């Protein structure tokens, strides 16, 4: 049994289909089926149940899948480690950035990284914080930026900034002119939030629940400017980071800077502690840390 066979086996599980896996790895389905039969003959055990149209693993298949993932990850880590022995050369640094944070927040750090390592392509993956956490754990993102806290103990973290969310209202809202608001005063308000894949959605909801009420969510979006427009139109209230509030139209919106209790917006870099941390990723963490005057403790 070799690495190629294990990769094919895991791809079938990932795609939940022999035909889709064959397309992904660019071989014919009969060839892929033959590879699996060879593995089963070598193990003297079936890996997939043949009595169903769905891809379903046997107990032997489940056992092999767990060990195969470890073997493949070990090989990938070994290859990355050897790559790091040489100077940084053509490659890709995959960064996960939620749209609410924005590329502009890290523009200077990205520019410095490209100045030092022009041969490294920086690929930006813009998703919500939860999706970025999953992508980092799955190895599809090297370093992500998320709102703390993170949910998985296998994630390494480096705190970046500590801020608070601000309440955003229409200029026609009765609370316009206030600089302080108690969160419980919003019990009967309609809320416009980032969609559920974003950590900010959970932070706002959890804060409301702690104050004794479930927020009435009437709309969700992944675009902060659309959220601002909906609030301006009087559809509801929202909470946004102060960096976003600085870009909102103050003729249409009123920003309440102090909400009690405060809803924290603490940013951190994250990476997978169980995967090899490449030199390209370590350099990025160091540059970000220096740009924000933080220690790079990767």
VEXDREN-2710 file (C-alpha; in Angstrom, 1 decimal):
% VEXDREN-2710
k/r/px/py/pz
1/UNK/0.0/0.0/0.0
2/UNK/1.5/3.4/-1.0
3/UNK/0.8/7.1/-0.6
4/UNK/-1.0/7.3/-4.0
5/UNK/-3.5/4.6/-3.0
6/UNK/-4.2/6.3/0.3
7/UNK/-4.8/9.7/-1.4
8/UNK/-7.2/8.0/-3.8
9/UNK/-9.0/6.3/-0.9
10/UNK/-9.4/9.6/1.0
11/UNK/-10.6/11.4/-2.1
12/UNK/-13.4/9.0/-2.5
13/UNK/-14.5/9.7/1.1
14/UNK/-14.1/13.5/0.6
15/UNK/-16.2/13.5/-2.6
16/UNK/-18.6/10.8/-1.3
17/UNK/-18.5/9.4/-4.8
18/UNK/-16.2/7.1/-6.8
19/UNK/-17.1/9.0/-10.0
20/UNK/-16.5/12.4/-8.6
21/UNK/-13.2/11.3/-7.0
22/UNK/-12.1/9.9/-10.3
23/UNK/-12.7/13.2/-12.0
24/UNK/-10.9/15.1/-9.3
25/UNK/-7.7/13.0/-9.5
26/UNK/-8.0/12.7/-13.3
27/UNK/-8.2/8.9/-13.7
28/UNK/-11.0/6.7/-15.0
29/UNK/-13.6/5.3/-12.6
30/UNK/-12.7/1.6/-13.5
31/UNK/-9.0/2.4/-12.7
32/UNK/-10.0/3.9/-9.3
33/UNK/-12.2/0.9/-8.5
34/UNK/-9.3/-1.4/-9.4
35/UNK/-7.0/0.5/-7.0
36/UNK/-9.5/0.0/-4.1
37/UNK/-9.9/-3.7/-4.9
38/UNK/-6.1/-4.1/-4.8
39/UNK/-6.0/-2.4/-1.4
40/UNK/-8.9/-4.6/-0.1
41/UNK/-7.1/-7.7/-1.4
42/UNK/-3.9/-6.6/0.4
43/UNK/-5.8/-6.1/3.6
44/UNK/-8.0/-9.1/3.1
45/UNK/-10.9/-6.9/4.2
46/UNK/-13.6/-4.8/2.4
47/UNK/-13.2/-1.0/2.7
48/UNK/-16.6/0.0/1.3
49/UNK/-20.0/-1.5/1.6
50/UNK/-21.1/-2.7/-1.8
51/UNK/-24.8/-3.1/-0.9
52/UNK/-25.7/0.6/-1.2
53/UNK/-25.4/3.3/-3.8
54/UNK/-24.0/5.6/-1.3
55/UNK/-20.3/5.6/-0.4
56/UNK/-20.3/3.9/3.0
57/UNK/-17.2/2.7/4.9
58/UNK/-16.9/-0.6/6.6
59/UNK/-15.3/-0.8/10.0
60/UNK/-12.0/-1.6/8.3
61/UNK/-12.5/1.4/6.0
62/UNK/-13.1/3.7/9.0
63/UNK/-9.9/2.4/10.7
64/UNK/-7.9/2.9/7.5
65/UNK/-9.3/6.4/7.0
66/UNK/-8.2/7.6/10.4
67/UNK/-4.6/6.3/9.9
68/UNK/-4.5/7.4/6.3
69/UNK/-5.2/11.0/7.2
70/UNK/-2.3/10.9/9.7
71/UNK/0.0/9.4/7.1
72/UNK/-0.9/12.0/4.4
73/UNK/-0.5/14.9/6.9
74/UNK/2.9/13.6/8.0
75/UNK/4.0/13.4/4.4
76/UNK/2.8/16.9/3.7
77/UNK/4.5/18.2/6.8
78/UNK/7.8/16.4/5.8
79/UNK/7.7/18.0/2.3
80/UNK/7.0/21.4/3.8
81/UNK/9.9/21.0/6.2
82/UNK/12.3/20.2/3.5
83/UNK/11.1/23.1/1.4
84/UNK/11.8/25.3/4.4
85/UNK/15.5/24.2/4.4
86/UNK/15.9/26.2/1.2
87/UNK/15.2/29.8/0.8
88/UNK/11.6/30.9/0.4
89/UNK/10.8/30.3/-3.3
90/UNK/7.8/30.4/-5.5
91/UNK/4.8/29.3/-3.5
92/UNK/1.5/30.4/-2.0
93/UNK/0.6/31.8/1.4
94/UNK/-3.1/31.3/2.0
95/UNK/-4.6/33.9/4.3
96/UNK/-8.2/33.8/5.7
97/UNK/-9.7/37.2/6.3
98/UNK/-13.4/37.8/7.1
99/UNK/-14.8/40.6/4.9
100/UNK/-15.8/42.6/8.0
101/UNK/-12.1/42.9/8.8
102/UNK/-11.1/43.7/5.2
103/UNK/-7.9/43.5/3.3
104/UNK/-7.3/47.2/4.0
105/UNK/-6.8/46.4/7.7
106/UNK/-3.7/44.4/6.7
107/UNK/-2.7/46.3/3.6
108/UNK/0.6/47.5/5.0
109/UNK/1.5/44.1/6.3
110/UNK/0.7/42.4/3.0
111/UNK/2.7/45.1/1.1
112/UNK/5.7/44.5/3.4
113/UNK/5.4/40.7/3.0
114/UNK/5.4/41.1/-0.8
115/UNK/8.4/43.4/-0.7
116/UNK/10.4/40.8/1.2
117/UNK/9.1/37.8/-0.6
118/UNK/7.9/38.9/-4.1
119/UNK/8.1/35.2/-5.3
120/UNK/5.4/34.1/-2.8
121/UNK/1.8/34.5/-4.0
122/UNK/-0.6/35.7/-1.3
123/UNK/-4.0/34.1/-1.7
124/UNK/-6.8/35.7/0.2
125/UNK/-9.8/33.6/1.3
126/UNK/-12.6/35.9/2.5
127/UNK/-15.1/34.0/4.6
128/UNK/-16.8/34.3/8.0
129/UNK/-14.8/33.5/11.1
130/UNK/-16.3/30.1/11.7
131/UNK/-15.6/29.1/8.1
132/UNK/-12.0/30.3/8.4
133/UNK/-11.5/28.3/11.6
134/UNK/-12.6/25.2/9.8
135/UNK/-10.4/26.0/6.8
136/UNK/-7.4/26.4/9.0
137/UNK/-8.2/23.1/10.8
138/UNK/-8.6/21.3/7.4
139/UNK/-5.3/22.7/6.1
140/UNK/-7.0/24.8/3.4
141/UNK/-5.8/28.1/5.0
142/UNK/-2.3/28.6/6.5
143/UNK/-3.1/31.6/8.8
144/UNK/-6.5/33.1/9.5
145/UNK/-7.8/36.2/11.3
146/UNK/-10.8/35.7/13.5
147/UNK/-12.7/37.2/16.3
148/UNK/-11.8/35.6/19.7
149/UNK/-12.5/33.3/21.3
150/UNK/-11.9/30.3/19.0
151/UNK/-13.7/27.1/19.5
152/UNK/-10.9/24.5/18.9
153/UNK/-8.1/24.0/21.3
154/UNK/-5.9/22.7/18.4
155/UNK/-5.6/26.3/17.1
156/UNK/-2.6/28.4/17.9
157/UNK/-3.4/32.0/18.5
158/UNK/-1.7/35.4/18.6
159/UNK/-3.9/38.3/19.9
160/UNK/-3.9/41.3/17.6
161/UNK/-6.4/44.0/18.7
162/UNK/-8.9/44.5/21.5
163/UNK/-11.9/46.6/20.5
164/UNK/-15.6/46.9/21.1
165/UNK/-18.6/46.8/18.8
166/UNK/-20.6/49.9/18.4
167/UNK/-24.4/50.2/18.1
168/UNK/-25.5/51.5/14.7
169/UNK/-28.9/53.2/14.4
170/UNK/-30.9/55.1/11.8
171/UNK/-30.8/58.9/12.3
172/UNK/-34.6/58.6/12.7
173/UNK/-34.3/56.1/15.6
174/UNK/-35.6/57.4/19.0
175/UNK/-32.2/56.7/20.6
176/UNK/-30.4/59.1/18.2
177/UNK/-28.2/61.5/20.1
178/UNK/-27.4/59.0/22.8
179/UNK/-23.7/58.2/23.5
180/UNK/-24.5/55.4/25.9
181/UNK/-27.1/52.7/25.8
182/UNK/-27.9/49.7/28.0
183/UNK/-28.1/46.5/25.9
184/UNK/-31.3/45.4/27.6
185/UNK/-33.0/48.5/26.2
186/UNK/-32.8/46.9/22.7
187/UNK/-34.9/43.9/23.8
188/UNK/-37.8/44.8/21.4
189/UNK/-35.6/46.1/18.6
190/UNK/-35.2/44.3/15.2
191/UNK/-31.6/43.3/14.6
192/UNK/-29.7/43.2/11.3
193/UNK/-26.6/41.0/11.8
194/UNK/-23.8/39.3/9.9
195/UNK/-24.8/35.8/8.7
196/UNK/-24.3/32.8/11.0
197/UNK/-20.9/31.9/9.5
198/UNK/-19.5/35.0/11.0
199/UNK/-18.3/35.1/14.6
200/UNK/-19.8/38.6/15.1
201/UNK/-23.3/37.0/14.7
202/UNK/-22.6/34.8/17.7
203/UNK/-21.0/37.5/19.8
204/UNK/-24.0/39.8/19.5
205/UNK/-26.5/37.0/20.1
206/UNK/-24.6/35.7/23.1
207/UNK/-24.4/39.2/24.6
208/UNK/-28.2/39.6/24.2
209/UNK/-28.9/36.2/25.8
210/UNK/-26.8/37.1/28.8
211/UNK/-29.0/40.2/29.2
212/UNK/-32.1/38.0/29.2
213/UNK/-33.5/38.2/25.7
214/UNK/-33.1/36.5/22.3
215/UNK/-32.5/39.2/19.6
216/UNK/-35.2/39.5/16.9
217/UNK/-33.1/39.0/13.8
218/UNK/-34.9/40.3/10.7
219/UNK/-32.0/40.2/8.2
220/UNK/-28.5/38.8/7.8
221/UNK/-25.7/39.6/5.4
222/UNK/-22.0/39.1/4.7
223/UNK/-21.6/42.7/3.5
224/UNK/-21.1/45.5/6.1
225/UNK/-22.1/48.2/3.6
226/UNK/-25.4/46.5/2.9
227/UNK/-26.0/46.1/6.7
228/UNK/-25.4/49.9/7.0
229/UNK/-27.9/50.6/4.2
230/UNK/-30.6/48.5/5.8
231/UNK/-30.1/50.2/9.1
232/UNK/-30.3/53.6/7.4
233/UNK/-33.6/52.5/5.8
234/UNK/-35.0/51.9/9.3
235/UNK/-35.2/48.1/9.0
236/UNK/-33.5/47.5/12.3
237/UNK/-30.4/48.2/14.4
238/UNK/-27.0/46.6/14.2
239/UNK/-23.6/46.2/15.9
240/UNK/-20.4/46.8/13.9
241/UNK/-16.7/47.2/14.6
242/UNK/-15.4/50.7/15.0
243/UNK/-13.2/50.4/12.0
244/UNK/-16.3/49.8/9.9
245/UNK/-18.3/52.5/11.7
246/UNK/-15.6/55.0/10.5
247/UNK/-16.6/54.3/6.9
248/UNK/-20.4/54.6/7.4
249/UNK/-22.5/57.5/6.1
250/UNK/-23.0/59.7/9.2
251/UNK/-25.7/61.7/7.5
252/UNK/-27.9/58.5/7.5
253/UNK/-26.6/56.7/10.6
254/UNK/-26.0/57.4/14.2
255/UNK/-23.2/55.6/16.0
256/UNK/-23.6/54.9/19.8
257/UNK/-20.0/54.4/21.0
258/UNK/-20.8/52.9/24.4
259/UNK/-23.1/49.9/25.0
260/UNK/-23.3/48.3/28.5
261/UNK/-22.3/45.7/28.9
262/UNK/-19.7/46.1/26.1
263/UNK/-19.5/43.5/23.3
264/UNK/-15.8/42.8/22.7
265/UNK/-14.3/42.6/19.2
266/UNK/-10.9/41.0/19.8
267/UNK/-9.0/39.9/16.8
268/UNK/-6.3/37.2/16.7
269/UNK/-4.2/35.3/14.1
270/UNK/-4.9/31.6/14.2
271/UNK/-3.1/28.5/12.8
272/UNK/-3.3/24.7/13.2
273/UNK/-0.9/23.6/15.9
274/UNK/-1.1/20.0/14.6
275/UNK/0.2/20.9/11.1
276/UNK/3.7/21.9/10.1
277/UNK/3.9/25.7/10.4
278/UNK/5.7/26.7/7.2
279/UNK/8.4/29.4/7.1
280/UNK/6.2/31.4/4.8
281/UNK/3.4/31.4/7.4
282/UNK/5.9/32.1/10.2
283/UNK/7.3/35.1/8.3
284/UNK/3.7/36.5/7.9
285/UNK/3.0/36.2/11.6
286/UNK/6.2/38.0/12.4
287/UNK/5.5/40.8/10.0
288/UNK/1.9/41.3/11.3
289/UNK/3.3/41.2/14.9
290/UNK/5.8/43.9/14.1
291/UNK/3.3/46.1/12.2
292/UNK/1.1/46.1/15.3
293/UNK/4.0/46.2/17.7
294/UNK/3.2/42.7/19.0
295/UNK/5.6/39.8/19.8
296/UNK/5.5/37.0/17.2
297/UNK/5.1/34.0/19.4
298/UNK/4.4/31.4/16.8
END
